[in-house]
């Protein structure tokens, strides 16, 4: 669902109108992203390379088709990228533009869909959290002058407990198991010397599950964020990276999750059917999915 939404907004892609399955290429890329680098048919690494190559070929074909069409008005993000390519003195090249679109498609659906699935799992397992979250969103509906109006930015910014749920979900999700940085100069850290030019891998789970920072760190407890000014990137919270390479999609992800949760708890009720097991490979995965039966919530008089 998230991929279909993102792909349509970014490149106007619709799976039922395409001869090639773009999502399957990205799934193959993701599954072999952190794997033993053995480029032999049948291995996860080989499938990863093939998936990326196929996706990039599709994006390149789209770019060439759009250049030939020469649209007057942009209809999606890809069109705006093409406009930038045409400008004099732009630093954007065709290769950079294609890489940008690939990364945006990857980052906009993989992390968000996993976080939303995990949030639903947590809400299912913690009825008190679901109760308070539902009360917050039902209060938003009650305070509207027009009950049929859509969600507003002011309403979104008022979702205090929702943001606590989101922060706690992404803290425990640890969707990105490692963040890579390069030491631009020699660094001394706790008796160790990191030479200039060395690669450094920061491990967010080691930070997010540190009992010295978070009491009972493996427990899902959104109330731990109550009254806390959440910084998107700090030495104690790095669900979205940090520094100059901070995730550009952070706020977009939060909006997606908040809107999804708003619609879920105000319009629906659900019950788990099967699945819900979680593994790390090393990233977060649901090997047998998380299957739920969703029913329309009865409207209150």
C-alpha positions as CSV (number, residue, x, y, z in Angstrom):
1,X,0.0,0.0,0.0
2,X,2.8,2.4,1.0
3,X,4.8,1.6,-2.1
4,X,1.8,2.1,-4.5
5,X,1.2,5.5,-2.9
6,X,4.8,6.6,-2.9
7,X,5.5,5.4,-6.5
8,X,2.4,7.2,-7.8
9,X,3.4,10.5,-6.2
10,X,7.0,10.3,-7.2
11,X,7.0,8.8,-10.7
12,X,3.2,8.2,-11.5
13,X,3.9,4.5,-11.5
14,X,0.9,2.1,-11.4
15,X,1.6,-1.6,-11.2
16,X,-1.6,-2.6,-13.1
17,X,-0.5,-0.5,-16.1
18,X,3.2,-1.7,-16.2
19,X,4.6,-4.8,-17.8
20,X,7.3,-5.0,-15.1
21,X,6.9,-5.3,-11.3
22,X,8.9,-2.4,-9.8
23,X,8.1,-3.4,-6.2
24,X,9.5,-6.9,-6.7
25,X,12.8,-5.3,-7.9
26,X,13.0,-3.2,-4.7
27,X,12.1,-6.1,-2.5
28,X,15.0,-8.1,-4.1
29,X,17.3,-5.2,-3.6
30,X,16.3,-4.8,0.1
31,X,16.6,-8.5,1.0
32,X,20.2,-8.6,-0.2
33,X,21.3,-5.1,0.8
34,X,23.2,-6.3,3.8
35,X,24.4,-9.7,2.8
36,X,27.6,-11.6,2.0
37,X,29.0,-10.1,-1.2
38,X,29.0,-13.2,-3.4
39,X,27.7,-12.4,-6.9
40,X,26.6,-15.9,-7.8
41,X,23.1,-16.6,-9.2
42,X,20.8,-17.7,-6.4
43,X,22.5,-15.7,-3.7
44,X,20.8,-12.7,-1.9
45,X,23.6,-10.4,-3.1
46,X,23.1,-11.4,-6.7
47,X,19.3,-10.9,-6.5
48,X,20.0,-7.5,-4.9
49,X,22.3,-6.4,-7.8
50,X,19.7,-7.7,-10.4
51,X,16.9,-5.9,-8.6
52,X,18.7,-2.6,-8.6
53,X,19.8,-3.0,-12.2
54,X,16.2,-3.7,-13.3
55,X,14.7,-0.8,-11.3
56,X,17.3,1.6,-12.6
57,X,16.6,0.5,-16.2
58,X,12.9,1.2,-15.7
59,X,13.7,4.6,-14.3
60,X,16.0,5.4,-17.2
61,X,13.4,4.4,-19.7
62,X,10.9,6.7,-17.9
63,X,13.3,9.5,-18.0
64,X,13.9,9.1,-21.8
65,X,10.1,8.9,-22.5
66,X,9.4,12.0,-20.5
67,X,12.2,13.9,-22.3
68,X,10.5,13.0,-25.6
69,X,7.1,14.0,-24.3
70,X,8.1,17.5,-23.1
71,X,5.2,18.1,-20.7
72,X,4.1,21.7,-20.1
73,X,3.1,21.2,-16.5
74,X,4.8,18.8,-14.0
75,X,2.5,16.1,-12.6
76,X,4.9,14.4,-10.1
77,X,8.3,14.7,-8.4
78,X,10.1,13.1,-11.4
79,X,9.0,16.0,-13.6
80,X,10.5,18.5,-11.2
81,X,13.8,16.6,-11.3
82,X,13.7,16.7,-15.1
83,X,13.1,20.5,-15.0
84,X,16.2,20.9,-12.8
85,X,18.2,18.8,-15.2
86,X,17.4,21.3,-18.0
87,X,18.6,24.3,-16.1
88,X,21.9,25.9,-17.0
89,X,24.6,25.4,-14.4
90,X,22.8,22.7,-12.5
91,X,24.9,20.3,-10.5
92,X,22.4,17.6,-11.3
93,X,23.4,14.9,-13.9
94,X,21.3,12.2,-15.4
95,X,23.1,9.6,-13.2
96,X,22.5,11.6,-10.0
97,X,18.9,12.2,-10.9
98,X,18.3,8.4,-11.4
99,X,20.1,7.6,-8.2
100,X,18.0,10.2,-6.4
101,X,14.7,8.7,-7.6
102,X,15.9,5.2,-6.8
103,X,16.8,6.2,-3.2
104,X,13.6,8.2,-2.7
105,X,11.5,5.2,-3.7
106,X,13.5,2.9,-1.5
107,X,13.5,5.2,1.6
108,X,9.9,6.3,1.3
109,X,8.3,2.9,1.4
110,X,10.5,0.3,3.1
111,X,11.1,2.0,6.4
112,X,7.6,3.5,6.7
113,X,5.8,0.2,5.9
114,X,7.8,-1.7,8.5
115,X,7.3,1.0,11.1
116,X,3.5,1.1,10.5
117,X,3.3,-2.7,10.7
118,X,5.2,-2.7,14.0
119,X,3.0,0.0,15.4
120,X,-0.1,-2.1,14.6
121,X,1.6,-5.0,16.3
122,X,2.4,-2.9,19.4
123,X,-1.2,-1.5,19.6
124,X,-2.6,-5.0,19.3
125,X,-0.5,-6.2,22.2
126,X,-0.9,-3.1,24.4
127,X,-4.7,-2.2,24.8
128,X,-4.0,0.7,27.2
129,X,-1.8,2.4,24.6
130,X,-4.5,1.8,22.0
131,X,-7.2,3.2,24.3
132,X,-5.3,6.5,25.0
133,X,-4.4,6.8,21.3
134,X,-8.0,6.3,20.3
135,X,-9.2,8.9,22.8
136,X,-6.8,11.5,21.4
137,X,-8.0,11.0,17.9
138,X,-11.7,10.9,18.8
139,X,-11.2,14.2,20.6
140,X,-9.9,15.7,17.4
141,X,-13.1,14.6,15.6
142,X,-15.3,16.0,18.4
143,X,-13.6,19.4,18.3
144,X,-14.1,19.9,14.5
145,X,-16.7,22.4,13.4
146,X,-17.3,20.4,10.3
147,X,-17.3,16.6,11.0
148,X,-16.8,15.8,7.3
149,X,-13.6,18.0,6.9
150,X,-10.3,16.3,6.5
151,X,-7.3,16.2,8.8
152,X,-5.7,19.7,9.2
153,X,-2.1,20.6,9.9
154,X,-3.2,22.1,13.3
155,X,-4.8,18.8,14.2
156,X,-1.7,16.9,13.2
157,X,0.5,19.1,15.4
158,X,-1.8,18.6,18.3
159,X,-1.2,14.8,18.4
160,X,1.0,14.6,21.4
161,X,0.4,11.0,22.4
162,X,0.6,9.9,18.8
163,X,4.1,11.4,18.5
164,X,5.0,9.5,21.7
165,X,3.8,6.3,20.1
166,X,5.7,7.0,16.9
167,X,8.9,7.8,18.8
168,X,8.7,4.6,20.8
169,X,7.9,2.5,17.7
170,X,10.9,3.8,15.7
171,X,13.1,3.5,18.8
172,X,12.3,-0.2,19.1
173,X,12.1,-0.8,15.3
174,X,15.8,0.0,14.7
175,X,15.0,-0.4,11.0
176,X,18.4,0.8,10.0
177,X,20.8,-1.5,11.9
178,X,23.9,0.5,11.0
179,X,24.8,4.0,10.0
180,X,28.1,4.5,8.2
181,X,30.3,7.5,8.5
182,X,33.9,8.3,7.4
183,X,36.4,9.8,9.9
184,X,37.6,13.0,8.2
185,X,40.5,13.3,10.8
186,X,42.1,11.1,13.4
187,X,39.9,10.7,16.5
188,X,40.7,9.4,20.0
189,X,37.7,7.8,21.7
190,X,37.8,6.0,25.0
191,X,41.4,5.0,24.6
192,X,41.0,3.9,21.0
193,X,42.4,5.8,18.0
194,X,40.3,5.9,14.8
195,X,42.7,6.9,11.9
196,X,41.6,9.5,9.4
197,X,39.8,7.9,6.4
198,X,38.5,4.9,8.2
199,X,34.9,3.9,8.0
200,X,32.9,4.0,11.2
201,X,29.7,2.1,11.7
202,X,27.3,3.5,14.3
203,X,24.9,0.9,15.7
204,X,21.5,2.5,16.6
205,X,20.2,-0.6,18.5
206,X,23.1,-0.3,20.9
207,X,22.0,3.2,21.7
208,X,18.2,2.7,21.7
209,X,18.4,-0.5,23.9
210,X,20.9,0.9,26.4
211,X,19.5,0.5,29.9
212,X,21.7,3.4,31.1
213,X,19.6,5.7,28.9
214,X,16.2,3.9,28.7
215,X,14.6,2.2,31.7
216,X,13.5,-1.3,30.7
217,X,14.7,-0.6,27.1
218,X,13.0,-3.6,25.4
219,X,9.5,-2.7,26.7
220,X,7.1,-0.7,24.5
221,X,6.3,2.3,26.7
222,X,5.2,5.5,24.8
223,X,4.8,7.3,28.2
224,X,8.6,7.4,28.5
225,X,8.4,10.2,26.0
226,X,5.9,12.3,28.0
227,X,7.1,15.8,28.5
228,X,10.3,15.0,26.6
229,X,11.4,17.3,23.8
230,X,12.1,14.7,21.1
231,X,15.1,15.6,19.0
232,X,15.1,13.8,15.7
233,X,18.8,13.2,15.9
234,X,20.9,13.1,19.1
235,X,23.4,10.7,20.7
236,X,20.5,8.9,22.5
237,X,18.0,8.8,19.6
238,X,19.1,8.2,16.0
239,X,16.1,6.4,14.4
240,X,16.5,8.8,11.4
241,X,20.3,9.0,11.3
242,X,22.1,12.2,12.3
243,X,24.6,14.9,11.3
244,X,24.8,16.2,7.7
245,X,23.4,12.9,6.4
246,X,20.2,13.2,8.5
247,X,17.2,11.5,6.8
248,X,15.4,14.1,4.6
249,X,12.2,12.0,4.8
250,X,11.9,12.2,8.6
251,X,8.9,14.6,8.7
252,X,7.2,12.9,5.8
253,X,7.5,9.5,7.6
254,X,5.9,11.0,10.7
255,X,3.0,12.5,8.7
256,X,2.4,9.2,7.0
257,X,2.4,7.3,10.2
258,X,0.2,9.8,12.1
259,X,-2.4,10.0,9.3
260,X,-2.5,6.2,9.0
261,X,-3.0,5.9,12.8
262,X,-5.6,8.6,12.8
263,X,-7.7,6.8,10.1
264,X,-7.1,3.4,11.7
265,X,-8.3,4.2,15.2
266,X,-11.2,6.4,14.3
267,X,-12.6,4.4,11.4
268,X,-11.6,0.8,12.1
269,X,-11.2,-2.0,14.6
270,X,-9.1,-5.1,14.0
271,X,-8.1,-8.4,15.3
272,X,-5.0,-10.5,14.6
273,X,-5.4,-13.6,12.5
274,X,-1.8,-15.0,12.2
275,X,1.8,-14.0,11.9
276,X,3.4,-11.2,13.8
277,X,6.7,-12.9,14.5
278,X,9.7,-10.5,14.2
279,X,13.2,-11.3,13.1
280,X,16.4,-9.3,12.3
281,X,18.2,-10.1,9.1
282,X,19.8,-7.8,10.3
283,X,17.1,-5.3,9.6
284,X,13.5,-5.7,10.9
285,X,11.4,-8.3,9.1
286,X,8.1,-10.1,9.5
287,X,8.9,-13.5,8.0
288,X,5.3,-14.7,8.0
289,X,3.7,-11.3,7.8
290,X,1.2,-9.8,10.3
291,X,-2.3,-10.7,9.2
292,X,-5.2,-8.9,10.7
293,X,-8.9,-8.8,10.0
294,X,-10.1,-5.1,9.7
295,X,-13.7,-4.1,10.3
296,X,-15.5,-0.8,10.1
297,X,-15.9,0.8,13.5
298,X,-19.5,1.5,14.4
299,X,-20.3,5.2,14.5
300,X,-21.3,6.6,17.8
301,X,-24.6,8.4,18.1
